[in-house]
Amino acid sequence: METAHRYRVIAWWSSAKTGLAKSDSAPTAIHFTAPPEFGGMEGRWTPEDLLLCAVASCYTTTFRALADYSNMEYSDLAVEVDGTVRKADSGYDFQEIVIRPTLSISGQEEPSRALRLLQKAKTICLVSRSISVEQKFEPQLNVGESRVEFDHVCP
């Protein structure tokens, strides 16, 4: 397996309030804009949305790979990612990102094992490890029909 992989995205501003981004790995371009509160258009992806999407999609694909490798069966994984942006001395910064995976497993899978894999996915997700913003982790498990919430926040 190769030790280095390259990825490329090209973005260009296409009109007064929108731009387009295209990846070498995807045939469809994404229309983006600034957030509406900063003068952008409604109904388009923003750079802030795309950053949170990168965290959520990386976490999801990392967990899937771990679960496959560990032979852990699950029926569903939904990952909600929230980010808070605040005014800082030098402009605006993300102050925190909260990752909330909700994993559904059957009654045969061990909840503690599932929680360990959820935490490991957060720890090794490439995108999460690449950003310096504080990240909170709030996993939830649905076991059979019941829902198990974990009150502690993992680093």
N, C-alpha and C positions, 0 to 999 in steps of 0.2 A: 504494500500500500504506500502511496506517495506520502511524503512528510509535509508538503506544502500544497495548498490549493488556492487558486486565485478566483475572485469574483469581481464582476464589474457592473456598475450601474451608470447610466448616462441620464442626466436631468437637464432640461432646457425650459426656459420660460417661453410659453407659447402665446400669451396675450397679456392684457393689462393686469389680470388678477389670478391667472392660473399657469401651471407648468405641467410638463409631462416627464415621467421617469420610465426608463426601459432597462431591463436586465438582459444580459446575454442568455440567461437560463429560462426566460419566460417570453412567450410570443406577444403578450398583451401589455401595452403601456398602462401606467397608472397616472391618472390626472390628480394633481395636488394643488394646494393653495395654502396661504397662511390661514391660521385660525380666524374665524369671523371676528373675534374680539380684537384682532390685530389688522383688520381691514380685508380679510380674505372672503371668499365666497362660501355660502352654505352648500352642503352636499358633496364636498370633495374631501379626499384624504388630506391630512396636514402632516408636516414633518413630525409633530408630536404623536399623532396617531400611528404613523409608520414606525416610530421608535417603540411604542408600546406593542404594536403588532409583531415587531421583531422579537421582543422579549417573550410574548405569548406563543408565537409559532416555534421559536427555538426550544422553549420549555416543553411544548407538546411533542415535538419530534425527538427530543432527548429522552423524555419519559418513555415514548413508544419503543425506542431502541433498547433502553434498559429493561423494560418489561419483556420484550421479545427475548433478549439475552438471558433473562432470569426465568423464563417460562412462566411468567405470571399472567394469568387471564384477567381481563377486565372488560366490562361492557361499555363503558363510556368515560371519557375524560373531557371536561370543559375547563378552560383556563381563562379567568377574568383578570385583566391587568389594569390597574388604575394608576395614574400619575398626577402629581400635584406640582404645578408650576407657580413660582412666586417671583416677585420683583426682588432683585438683588442689586448690589452696588454697581455691578458691571452690566446690567440688563436683566434678563429673566433666566432662571435656572429651574430645572427639575429639582424639587426638594426631596421627594421620595417616590418610590414606585412600590405598589403593593401587588403581589402575585397571589392569586387565589385559585389554586387548582381544586376541582371537585372530581373525585374519582369514584366510579361506581364499580363495585366488585360483587361477586356472588358470595354466598355464605361459606363456601368452601375455602376461599382465599383468607389468609391470615391478615387481619387489619394492621398489626404492627409491621409486618413485612411490606405491606402496601405503603404505609407511612414512610418507612425507610427509603423505598424507591422514589417516592415523591420528593423527599428531602435530597436524595442523591441527584435527582434530575436538576433541582435548583442549584446545587453545588457545582455541577459540571457543565451546565448550559453555557455555551460559548458566548452568547450575547450578554447574559447576566454577568458573567465574569469580566466582560470587556467594558462595562460602564461603571462609573464611580459613584453614581447616585445611590443613596441609602435604599435598600430593598427589604421590604417586610414580606414575610411568607406566612400565609394563612390557609393551610390545607384543610380539606373536608373529605370525608369518606362516606359514601353511600354503600352500606353492606346489606345485600339482599334488598329488603324494602326499607330498612332503617337508615338513618343518617347519623354519622358520627362526626362531631365538630371538635377541633382541637383549639383550646383557648390560648395556648402559648404561641408566641410569635417567634419563629425561628430566624436566626440571622442569615 
